[in-house]
Amino acid sequence: NAGVTQTPKFQVLKTGQSMTLQCAQDMNHEYMSWYRQDPGMGLRLIHYSVGAGITDQGEVPNGYNVSRSTTEDFPLRLLSAAPSQTSVYFCASSKRILAGRGETQYFGPGTRLLVL
Amino acid sequence: DAKTTQPNSMESNEEEPVHLPCNHSTISGTDYIHWYRQLPSQGPEYVIHGLTSNVNNRMASLAIAEDRKSSTLILHRATLRDAAVYYCILRRLISGNTPLVFGKGTRLSVIA
């Protein structure tokens, strides 16, 4: 298994440009999520999905869109990039569970985004 | 989810035990205690979790206070590869998945 993969690893954008960060997992996990991490900070949840066709907002959703058409993929779209979106973005996945007790989340290696 | 409080940073000598504390005074009876760590330039990785009893796995041990208002992650012999940010997270026992809520964690430095 490749686990959780993210592309690209690094991206430079100009203000106003749009782009899609790709995330894929091959573990048949129903739950997927996107986080951003700013320097010296913990991770903050952007959007998450509990299964194909179902998405919900996290703590910092503004400026980002997601969709979940397949179990494997969960792309994150930046609609109009701003310097404030300069960050490291992590995708995560886990099995769907009936209770939140012990489910491990698996994280991708991250995408470093610089918006000029 | 209830809030956790961790020291900003800790330092340890290589090959010595490390005790990373976490306070969670508002924990509810259905909150599980999870620990994740983030190595430099990597995504977080799961370390251990528990509810009431102490837990051991190949990476670490988790000691949970009797009143569950605090817990301690124990690395039995710190190595340079254990230098990371350690996050203590509470997850409520409810139906369906809930996202992890990360605080700032504890940055562990290991000195050779």
HADDOCK unambig.tbl for C-alpha pairs under 7 A between the chains (distance, minus, plus):
assign (segid A and resid 41 and name CA) (segid B and resid 104 and name CA) 5.64 0.50 0.50
assign (segid A and resid 42 and name CA) (segid B and resid 102 and name CA) 5.69 0.50 0.50
assign (segid A and resid 42 and name CA) (segid B and resid 103 and name CA) 5.34 0.50 0.50
assign (segid A and resid 42 and name CA) (segid B and resid 104 and name CA) 4.48 0.50 0.50
assign (segid A and resid 43 and name CA) (segid B and resid 102 and name CA) 5.54 0.50 0.50
assign (segid A and resid 44 and name CA) (segid B and resid 102 and name CA) 6.79 0.50 0.50
assign (segid A and resid 50 and name CA) (segid B and resid 97 and name CA) 6.88 0.50 0.50
assign (segid A and resid 90 and name CA) (segid B and resid 43 and name CA) 6.65 0.50 0.50
assign (segid A and resid 96 and name CA) (segid B and resid 96 and name CA) 6.92 0.50 0.50
assign (segid A and resid 96 and name CA) (segid B and resid 97 and name CA) 6.28 0.50 0.50
assign (segid A and resid 97 and name CA) (segid B and resid 96 and name CA) 5.70 0.50 0.50
assign (segid A and resid 97 and name CA) (segid B and resid 97 and name CA) 6.13 0.50 0.50
assign (segid A and resid 98 and name CA) (segid B and resid 95 and name CA) 4.93 0.50 0.50
assign (segid A and resid 98 and name CA) (segid B and resid 96 and name CA) 4.99 0.50 0.50
assign (segid A and resid 99 and name CA) (segid B and resid 93 and name CA) 5.26 0.50 0.50
assign (segid A and resid 99 and name CA) (segid B and resid 94 and name CA) 4.87 0.50 0.50
assign (segid A and resid 99 and name CA) (segid B and resid 95 and name CA) 4.65 0.50 0.50
assign (segid A and resid 99 and name CA) (segid B and resid 96 and name CA) 5.61 0.50 0.50
assign (segid A and resid 99 and name CA) (segid B and resid 97 and name CA) 6.85 0.50 0.50
assign (segid A and resid 100 and name CA) (segid B and resid 91 and name CA) 6.07 0.50 0.50
assign (segid A and resid 100 and name CA) (segid B and resid 92 and name CA) 5.83 0.50 0.50
assign (segid A and resid 100 and name CA) (segid B and resid 93 and name CA) 4.73 0.50 0.50
assign (segid A and resid 100 and name CA) (segid B and resid 94 and name CA) 5.72 0.50 0.50
assign (segid A and resid 100 and name CA) (segid B and resid 95 and name CA) 6.93 0.50 0.50
assign (segid A and resid 100 and name CA) (segid B and resid 96 and name CA) 6.74 0.50 0.50
assign (segid A and resid 100 and name CA) (segid B and resid 97 and name CA) 5.86 0.50 0.50
assign (segid A and resid 100 and name CA) (segid B and resid 98 and name CA) 6.43 0.50 0.50
assign (segid A and resid 101 and name CA) (segid B and resid 32 and name CA) 5.66 0.50 0.50
assign (segid A and resid 101 and name CA) (segid B and resid 91 and name CA) 6.49 0.50 0.50
assign (segid A and resid 101 and name CA) (segid B and resid 92 and name CA) 6.81 0.50 0.50
assign (segid A and resid 101 and name CA) (segid B and resid 93 and name CA) 5.40 0.50 0.50
assign (segid A and resid 102 and name CA) (segid B and resid 49 and name CA) 6.75 0.50 0.50
assign (segid A and resid 104 and name CA) (segid B and resid 46 and name CA) 6.30 0.50 0.50
assign (segid A and resid 105 and name CA) (segid B and resid 46 and name CA) 6.97 0.50 0.50
assign (segid A and resid 106 and name CA) (segid B and resid 45 and name CA) 6.66 0.50 0.50
assign (segid A and resid 107 and name CA) (segid B and resid 43 and name CA) 5.44 0.50 0.50
assign (segid A and resid 107 and name CA) (segid B and resid 44 and name CA) 6.08 0.50 0.50
assign (segid A and resid 107 and name CA) (segid B and resid 45 and name CA) 6.76 0.50 0.50
assign (segid A and resid 108 and name CA) (segid B and resid 43 and name CA) 5.88 0.50 0.50
assign (segid A and resid 109 and name CA) (segid B and resid 42 and name CA) 5.40 0.50 0.50
assign (segid A and resid 109 and name CA) (segid B and resid 43 and name CA) 5.14 0.50 0.50
assign (segid A and resid 110 and name CA) (segid B and resid 42 and name CA) 6.96 0.50 0.50
assign (segid A and resid 110 and name CA) (segid B and resid 43 and name CA) 6.29 0.50 0.50
